[in-house]
Amino acid sequence: MAGIKTKERIKRRKVTFSLENAEAKEVFLTGDFNNWHPEKHPMQKNKKGTWKKQVMLSPGNYEYKFLVDGQWKEDPQNDQLHPNCFGTYNNIINVIDKK
C-alpha cells in the first residue's frame, strides 16, 4: 500500500546485570536506559549475596551504575568506563543485535 509506513520491529534482548554485595540492604540498577531513575529497576538478592536484575534493551550502547544503600557504585565486573559530569565514571554496556 502506497503511503503507509511500516514500523520496523526492533529486537530487544534480555540483559542480566549482577553485583556481588552480601552486606547491602538495597541495590538499584540505574542508567540512561531508565533515565537514571532507581525505582524503575530494583535488584533482588539471592541466597549467595548476589544482586540481579534482568532488563530488555534494544541494541546500542548504554551507560549504567548501581545505587547501593544510597551510594553510587561502578560495576566491578565491567572495566568499560566513561567519565560523567560528576567527576566519576559510569560503566558502558554494548547490546548487540543477534540476527
C-alpha positions in Angstrom: 0.0 0.0 0.0 1.4 3.3 -1.0 1.9 6.0 1.6 1.7 3.6 4.6 4.9 3.3 6.6 5.5 0.1 8.3 7.1 0.1 11.7 10.4 -1.8 11.7 10.4 -4.3 14.5 13.3 -3.6 16.9 14.6 -6.7 18.5 15.2 -6.2 22.2 17.5 -8.5 24.2 17.3 -9.7 27.7 20.3 -8.4 29.6 21.2 -9.6 33.2 23.0 -7.2 35.5 24.6 -8.5 38.7 26.5 -7.3 41.7 28.1 -9.3 44.5 27.5 -7.5 47.8 26.1 -9.6 50.6 26.2 -6.7 53.1 24.0 -4.3 51.0 20.4 -3.7 52.2 19.1 -2.4 48.8 20.5 -2.1 45.3 19.1 -0.4 42.3 20.1 -0.6 38.7 20.3 2.9 37.1 21.3 4.0 33.6 20.5 6.1 30.6 18.0 3.3 29.6 15.8 4.3 32.5 16.7 8.0 32.8 18.8 7.2 35.9 15.6 6.6 37.9 16.4 4.0 40.5 12.9 3.0 41.5 12.3 1.6 38.0 14.8 -1.3 38.4 15.3 -2.5 42.0 17.6 -5.5 42.2 16.9 -8.8 44.0 19.4 -10.5 46.2 19.8 -14.3 46.1 21.0 -16.6 48.9 24.6 -16.2 47.9 24.5 -12.4 48.3 24.4 -11.6 44.6 22.0 -8.9 43.4 20.5 -9.4 40.0 18.1 -7.6 37.6 17.1 -8.5 34.0 16.0 -5.8 31.6 15.0 -5.8 28.0 17.2 -3.5 25.9 17.4 -2.6 22.2 20.8 -2.9 20.5 23.1 0.0 21.4 25.5 1.4 23.9 24.2 2.3 27.4 25.8 3.9 30.5 24.8 2.5 33.9 25.7 2.4 37.5 24.5 0.7 40.7 22.9 2.6 43.6 23.9 0.6 46.7 22.4 1.7 50.0 22.3 5.3 48.7 25.8 5.3 47.3 26.8 5.2 43.6 28.9 2.2 42.7 30.6 1.2 39.5 30.3 -2.4 38.2 33.5 -4.2 39.3 32.9 -6.9 36.7 32.9 -4.4 33.8 36.1 -2.4 33.0 34.4 -0.4 30.2 34.1 3.1 31.7 33.1 6.6 30.6 33.6 9.8 32.6 30.5 11.5 33.8 29.7 15.1 34.7 30.2 14.4 38.5 33.9 13.6 38.1 33.4 9.9 38.5 32.7 7.1 36.0 29.8 5.2 34.5 30.0 1.7 33.1 29.3 1.0 29.5 27.4 -1.9 28.1 27.1 -2.7 24.4 24.0 -4.6 23.5 24.4 -6.2 20.1 21.7 -7.3 17.6 21.8 -11.0 17.1 20.4 -11.7 13.7 
